[in-house]
Amino acid sequence: FSTAIAIIEQPVSVSVPVGYSFTLQCRAQGCTSLQYQWFCQYQSDCHLIPGATNQDLPIIAEQTQLYTCRVNDLHRNVVFSDWVKVEVHQCVARGLPPRLWQGEPVIIINPSEQWVEVGQPLQLQCAAMGVPAPSYQWYRNGNLLEQQKRKKLWIPHAKVSDSGTYLCCASNSHGEHWTNAVDIHIGEQSQPTSLGCSSPTTGKIALLVGNNRYQHHPNLKAPVRDVFELSHLLEHLGFQVVSLLD
């Protein structure tokens, strides 16, 4: 029976820079001694990894692939671990990840400001490295977007009500990191060509800084929400708002 073997520690997906060294782990329990064999899949090609017969699989990240571990006992019972994704980022800016990186989320792609016509698709993109691989949650004007939990935010038919300031939180067991906040304009005529002297702005500029990461103080949660609420109010009062987080 397949229940004769129980996997008690599954491997976990990771998101790492090319050349990064790490280890996938699988642990199982059974009534007899157990044998392990790792497999990898690149695109549609799945194959056994020669010599990968231990509980731990050392990897030097080269390309994005999927991995699973097969466990069998002496009675021909067999189970497979979860498939996990090793996402490898080929192009990472100098200085990332930090030298003493412990696997906490590090944002490597921020979303960008967009002008979109009503009814057209809206797509925002972000990406983060992390061990384990980060999960994602998007926000608009400080409000959680329940369905938007992937690196890419996708709205097939944008409405005027989709306008606002967007940002994404990447988190894993080591902590969380926020992308830059960007303004999305739905239904406005066009992107302004200049912010110079010909700009119709009145010159009123508000700089909002929301800091929730203090070196000698517990992390705060409210500043992110406060920045969004204040920026919305100040924009109605005619200010050009620049919002900075951490």
N, C-alpha and C positions, 0 to 999 in steps of 0.2 A: 504494500500500500504506500502511496506517495506520502501519507501522513507519518510514515516511519522516520522521515527526515524533516526537521523544522529549521528554517533559516531564522536565526535570532539576531543577526546584524546584517542589514542590507547595505550594499554599496550606495553612495550618494552622488548625484550629478554635481559637476563643478564647472566654473567658468574662469579660465586662466589665460595668461599670456603665453605665447609660443616660447618653448624652451623651459617652461616651469616644470619642476619635478614634484611629484606627489604620489600617493598610494591609494588605490581602491581596495576596500576591505570587504570580505564576506565571511560570516561565521554561521555555522550550522551545528545542530545536535542530531544524533541518531543512535540507534541501538547497537550498531557495529562501528568499526572505523570508517571514516569518510574520505572520499577522494574529490578533489576540486579540479576544475578545468575552466579557464576563462576563454571567452569568445569576444570578437569585436566585429562591428559592422560599419563599413564606410560606403555611403550611398546605398546601393542594393546588394553589395557584396559582403556576405557574412562568412567568417572563417575562424577556425580554432587558432589560438595563439600558441605556437610551439613552446613548450617548456613552462607555460603559465599554469602550474599545477599546485600552487600554494594558496592559502587563504588570502594573502596580500598580493596585489599586483602593482609593482612599481611602474610608473609611467613618466616619460619625459614628453610633455605636450608638443605635438607636431601638427596635427590637423584634427578638426572636429569629427568625433566618432561616437558610436554607441558601444556599450560593453554589457555583458552579462556573465554570470558564473554558473556553471553546472556542478551540482553536488550529487554524488551517488554513493551507495553503500554496497556491502558485500552481497546483499539480497537483490541486486539489480533495481532497487528503488532509485528514482531520479527526480530531482527538483531543480528548477532554475531560479536564480535571483531575479530581482527587478532589472529591467533594462535601464541603464543610466546614460546620460549624455555628458561627454567631456567636450565642452565648447572651448575652442582654442581661438584666441584673438591674435591675428597675424601682425596687426599694426597697432601698437600701443605707444602713446606719447612717452618721451623720456621722463623718468621720474615716477612712472606708474608701473607696477604698484609701488607703494612706499617701501623703503629698504627693509623695514622690519615688519612687513606685511604678515598678518596672522589669518588672513582669509576674510576679513571684514569687507563689505561691499565697497567697490571703488567705481564711480561713474566714469565711463570712457566715451559715451556718446550722449550728448544733451539734445533735447528737442529744439526745434528752431521756430521762430515767429512765422506765421503764415497768414495769407489773405486768400479766402476761399469763397466762391460764389455759392449762393443758396442752391441746394440740391446736388452739389458736387461732393465727392468723397473727401473726407478729412483724415489724414494719416499723420500721426506723430510717432517719433521713434526715439528710444533711449536704449542704452545697454550698460551693464555693469559686470565687473568681474567679482568673483566671490567663491569661497570654499566653506560650506556647500554653495551651489549656484543660487544666486539671490532670487527671491520672488518679487513681483512688481505690483504696485498699486498706484493708479492715476488719480489725480484730484483736479477739479475745476473750481476756481475761486474759493479754494479752501475746503470744498465739499468732496467727499469720497465718491468716486464713480464706480458703483457696485460691480458693473460688468467688465470694467477695463483693468484686467489683471495680467497683461502680457507686456513684453517689451514694446510692441507696437500697439498704439491706440488707433482704432479704426472705427470711423463713423461713415457708413456708406452714403448717406444723404444728409449733408450738413444743414442745420436750421440756424436762424438768427440767434435763437436761444443757446446755441452751442458756442457762441462767442464767449471769450473770457480769458482768464489767466490759468494756464495749465502747468502742472509739474508732476513728477513721478517719484515715488519712494521705492528704493531697492533695499531689501532687508534679508538677512539670514540670521543664524544663531549667534553671530558675533556682533550684530548691531544693524543700523540702518544708515542710508545715505540718500540725500535728495538731489534730484537734477536741478538745473537752473529753471526758474519760472519764465514762461514765454507767453506772449499775448497772441491770441488767435482771433482773427477778424472775419466774421461770416457776413457776406452780403454788402460789405463796403466796396466802393467803386474800384479802388486800386491801391496798390502800395505807394506810399508817398516817395517821391524821387529825391527829396532833399529835406534835411532838417536844419538848413542854413538860414540866412537872413530872409529868404522868401517864405519861410514856414509861417503858417497862420497862427502858430501857438503864441500865447500871451507872454511867454517867458517864465511862467510859474512852474517851477520844478520841485517835486517832493522826493527826497531820498529816504526810503524806509529800510531799516536794517533789522532783521529778525534773527537773533542769535540764541540758539537753544543748546549750544555745546560750550560749556565753560570748563576751564581746566581745573578749577578748585570749587566747583559747584555742581550739584546734580543736574542732569539734562532737563530742560524745560520743554513742554509740549505746546503751550499757548502761543508763543511768538509767531509760529508759522501761520496759525489761524488769524492772529491779530494783524499781521502784515497784509493778508488778503482783504480783510474787512476794511482796514484803513485805506488801502490802495483803491478799493472800489468807491469809497466815500470821496476821496480826494479827486479821483477822475471826474466824478459828477460835479465837483466844484471847479473844474477847469484846469487842474494841475496835470502836468506830465509827470507820471510816477515811475521811479526807478526802484525796484524791489530787490534786495539782496538777502540771501539766507545763509547763515553761518559764514 
